[in-house]
């Protein structure tokens, strides 16, 4: 198994749990893929439920928000979004 694959598997499982939860609860959501055409630090999942924008960033283990992620979090909160840092599937 390649180095870091366990982390990637845990992260993917956590993101899937977030998306599944949102789907079951009738939210509109988008799993952000990232890449060269996107601002760095955009959260993993953007959702809207009951008229409220929710931004969810999945973090596993001891991972912390990068500076870009912190900046995006602060901008989203200032704009009125609910920002959630998700650390466990439960």
Order of alpha helices (4+ residues) and beta strands (2+ residues): alpha-beta-beta-beta-alpha-beta
